[in-house]
Structures are given as C-alpha cells and as structure tokens.
Amino acid sequence: MDLDAVRTFVAVADTGRFADAADDLDITPQAVSKRVAALENTLGVRLFTRTARGTQLTSDGQAFLPHARELLRAEERAIASVHPARRALRVDVIGRDLAPAVVLQEFHREHPNVALDVVTLFDAETAVAAVRDGTIDASFRAINRQPLPDGVHAARVYDESLYLLTGPAHPLATSQTVALTRLSGHRIRMPGNVPGTEWAAYYDDLAATFGLVIDPVGPNFGIDALLDAVAATDGATFIGDGMRLTAPAGHDLRRVTLCDPTPVYPHSLVWHVDNPHPALSALRDHLRAARLRQPATTTWTPAWA
C-alpha cells in the first residue's frame, strides 16, 4: 500500500478539504485527488463524498481511518528504529497522577533537553509486549510474571510505601501509625482492581497475607470520586507516598502510616536490551543515582516481587 496515499487520505479526513490537505502536504490539489483516487482503486471502495462544504468520509472511509493512522504510526516506528534520536523517548506509566509519573517528571527536570512521550498502557502484560515490539522504550511496572520475553529486562527501581487513607469516621482515623496486622477484617476500597492485572495481584496477595478485604466497589470513576466516598463514609483506601493527592479541605481525610511491616509497591523499569534510543541510558542512570529504593526498616512485598 502506498503510504503517501494513506498520508494524503488522513490529511483530507483531518482537514475536510482537498485544498487544505494539499497546503498541509505542500503538494497540488490535483496530486491530492490522484493519490486518493489511487488509494480508492487499491481498496475497491469510495473513501469520500463531495459536499458543498468540502468532503465527508463514507462509511468505508470511517472504517479505514483508524487503520490508516496506525499504518502511519508503524511507518514512524520503523524509521525511528534506525534513527531513534529523531523521536521522543516513549515511556509508559501506570497513571499520570501516580508515583512513576512523578519520578519521570523529576528526570525531565534534570534533563530538560530530552523529549518525552508519556503514555499509559493498561497493564504490565500490555506494557511488556510493547517494550518487546519497540512500540515503547520503557515502562514503570510491577512485574508479577516470569519469564520475560527474550531481550526484555526489568530492574526494580522504586519501592513505594503505602499509607492508609481514611475519612474522619473510620475507627483508625485518629491513629498516627497502625500495624499492618491491625487491618485484618477491615474493608479497603480499591475501585479499578481489575482481575489479572499486576496491581490486582499485589492487593490480592496483601489481603490474603494480612486478612483484610479488598473491595472494588463498582466502577472506577477516578481518584476524586474515591476521595469523596472515603470522606463521606467510614471507608478507607490505600495511597502511595509518591502519589499526587489534592483533596478538598472539608473532606478531613487522614493519612495513617502503616508499619510492622510497611507494605511497599515494587515499581520496576522495563526495557529491551537492544533498544538504541540514546536517552534510555540517561533514564536508567538517573534512576540508579536517585536511590529510590529506600524502604522502611521492616517491609512487605509479595513473594513474586
């Protein structure tokens, strides 16, 4: 398939006019028409209909558009595989408000000339596959499955201590510190605890070891909805010490230190040994120098960590 024709199709779809697409691509409107016609001939379908205001995608054009964009992304990845310095370092984090994103921001502050493309893939399995295929350069994940694919490496870089977050009505709300064993029988709200994910594996092991109950409590409407629910009830949830947390003052949320042992969430950096991006080594050097693995005296992580 002619990728120039695909690129032209996407430009027309985005601008809605052949003339505007021609301006964007720095070619003539006639060349745009010829490329689109050639692509339609290759596919055997009409991709656009002409309207008084420009062009409109047909149903076949709408169906083809996401695949056309993916073809162009594949072209970009193919070029970047031999010219990695031409593109941003693409790094996956579990969430943009969670600790790995904060760590990545610190790296960016120290290396402002390194272009970053921050993505959020669904889970560790997806992230490891993306690292293997070169779709991303690195990922911050808890790795709960071995062995990793050939060439994919993981190094534990950040042990993030967990805290108990409660509303004022929770029975432990007035405590400064609480032994983890005292949570036995308590229900912990964790919306989005999807079975089969690495974070669900972590909290399932934590619950089984210490006798607490992880409650998915329905759909995950985000951190703000969770904080509202915790503040309005006698509920509680876990938060990491690296998480960005801004709650309304009226919520009166309490952050309780867990100890004897302190649960820590084991973040690893995942990368491919053959990845040639020049900024990847800078990121790994930064993480080694940051010495983020400084947990409390007595800690707990699952056996697989």
N, C-alpha and C positions, 0 to 999 in steps of 0.2 A: 504494500500500500504506500502511495506517495505521501510522505509526511508533510511536504509543503502544501499539498492539497488539504490534508487534515488540519494543518495550522490555519489555512485560509478559511475553512469551514467554521472553525471555532471563533475566528475573528469576526466573521459575519454574524454568527449566533450571538456574540457578545455585544456587537455594536448595533445590530439590527438593520444595517445598510451596507450594500456592496461598496459604495463610495467611501464610507468611513473606514471599512476594513482595508480598503486599498491605501488610505492615508496611513493607517497604523502599520501596515506591512511594507510601505514605501514601494508599491507596485501600482500598475494602472488598474482602473475598474474592469477593463477588458480581461486583464490577466486573472483577476479575481473570478470573473464569470467562467473563464475557461477552466480554472482549477476546480471550481465547484462542480461544473458540468462533468469533468473527468472523474471526479470522485463519485458523483451520482451514477455515472456509467459503470464504474467498478462495482458499486454496491447493488446496482439494479433497482434503485428507488429514488424518489424525489425527496430532497432534504429541506427545500424551502418553497414557499409560495410567495409570490409578489403581492404586496398590498400598496395602498395609496401612501402609506407612511414609511414604506421600506420593504422589509422581508419578515416572514414569520416561519418558524420551524414547523414542518409537518410532523405527524406522529412518529414517522420513521426518523426524522431529524432529532426529535426529542429523545428517542430511544438510543440513538447513536452518540449523542453529545457527551455523556459521561465517559463512554469508552474512548472517544476521540481525545478527551482531556487526559485520560490515563495513557494513551499512546504517546502523547507529547511529554508526559512526566517520565515515561520509560525512556524516551529519547534523551531527556535531560540527565537521567541517572546513568545511561550508557556513556554519555560524553564525560560526565563527572567521574566515572570510574577510572578514566585515564588522565583526567585533568582535575583532580579533587580540589586543588587550591582555588578553582574558579567559583566554587559554591560555598554556601554556609555550612558549618558543622551542624548536622542534624541530630538532635538529642531528644530522646523520649523520656518523659517524666510521668509519674502516676497521676499527678494532678497539679495544676498551676498554683494552687494555694498551699501545697504540701511541701515537706522539708526538701526533697530533691530539687524542686524548682528554686527554693531559696539558696541552696548550695550552688546551683547553676548561675544564679544572679551574682553571687559573690565571685565566682570565676570570671564572669563578664566584666565586673567592676575592675578586676585586676588585669584583665586582658581585653580592653575596650576595642581593640582592632580586630578581634576575632569575631566574624559574623556568625550568629547563631540562628538556627531554625528550631524552635522548641515545639515538639509535638506531644500529644497524649494518646498513646495507643491503649487498647482495652486492658490487656493483662500481660503477664510475663511470657506466656506461650506465644502470643502475637508478637511481642517485642523481640524475643529471641529469634523467631523466624525472620523478622525484618532485619535484624543485625546480620543474620546468616546470608540473606539475599542482597544486602547492601542498600536496602531502602532507607535505613537509618544508620548512623555511625556509632551510636552508643545509646544505652538505656540505663536508667536507675531503677532497679527492681529487686524484690526479694526472690531469690531463686530457690524454688522448692522441688524442682525436678531435675534429675540427673539420669544419664549423662547429657551434656550439652552437645549440639551438633559439632562436627569436626571444624576446628578453627575458631569456634566461638569460646571466648574466655570470660570468666566472671571473677571479680575481686571484691570482697566485702569492704566497703569504704565508709559506712556511716551506721553506727548503732544508735538509733533514735529512742531515747527514753520516753515511755508513755506515762501520761497522767490521767487521773480520773477527773472528769468534769461533771459537776452536779449543779442542780438548782438548789435554792435555799431550803426546800422541804425534804431533801434527801437525808436519810439518817446519818450519813457520814459527812454532811456538808460542813460541819464545824470542825472537822479534823484537819490538822496540818499535814500529817503523814498517816498512812494506813498500810499495814502489812498486806501484801497481795492475797495471802490466805484468808483475810477477813472478807474478801469479796465472794466467798463461797455462798451460793444461793442467791446472790444479787443478780438482777437482770440489767444487762448493759445494752443500750440502744446502739445499733450499728446498721443503719439503712445502707443498702447497696452492698451488703455482704453476700456477693454472688457465689454460689457453689461452683467449685472448680477453679476459682481464681487463687492467686498466691496469697492475697490478703485474707480471704476466707479460710485458707489452710492455716494461716497464722492464728487467727482468732479461734478457730475450732480447736486447735491444739492447746491454746491458752485456757479455753473453757474446760476442756477435758482434764487438764492438769490441776486446775485450781477450783473446779466445781462451780464456776459461775455460768450464767446463761447469756449467750449472745442472741439478741432479739433483732432481726432485720426490720421489724416494724413497718412493713409495707414499702411503697415506692421511695426511691431516693430523690428528694426534692432539693438537695443541696445542703450546705453547711448552715445557712441562715435558718432554714426550716427546722433543722435538727436542734439548733440552739434555742429556738422559740419553744420547741416541745420540751426540752430538758428544763428550761427555766419555768415553764408553766406547770410542771408536774414534779413528782418525786423521783424522776428518772435520772439516769447518768449515762455518760458515754466516755470513750477513750479519745484522747488527743495526744499528738506527738509534740515533743518540746521544740521542734523546728517548724511547726505549723503556724501560718499567719492566722490570727484569731482576733476578730473585732466584733464584740457583742455589744448591743445597746446597754447603756448604764443601768436601766431599770430591770434588766434580767437578773442581776445579782448572782452571776454564775461563780462557782467556787472551783478552784483548781487544787486538787489534792495530790500530794506526792505519794507515789507507790514505792514500797520498799520491801526488803526481806523475802523475796528478791524483787528488784526493779525489772519490769518487762521492757525489753528493748526490741524495736523492729529493725531487722537486719537488711539495710539497703546495700546492694551490690552494684558496681558498674559493670555492664556487659558490653563487650566489643568483639570485633573479629580481628584475629591476629594479622590478617593480610590487608586490613583497611589502610589505605595510603594517605588519608587526609592529614595534612601537617598539623592541624590544631588538636587532633585526638591525643597525641602525646603530651601536649601542653595541658589538656584537661586532666589526664592521668597524673602528671607531675603535680598539678595543683592539689588534687585530692590526697596524694601522699603527703604533701607538705602541710596540708590543713590539719592533719591528725584529728579527724572527726571521730575516730573510734576511741573515745574516752568515756566508757560507761561507768556507772556507779560500781561500788565495791562488789556487791552481790547482784547478779543479773540473771534473767531467764530469757532464753530464745528456744524455739522448737529444735528438736534433735536434727531435723533436716537442714537447719541453718549452719 
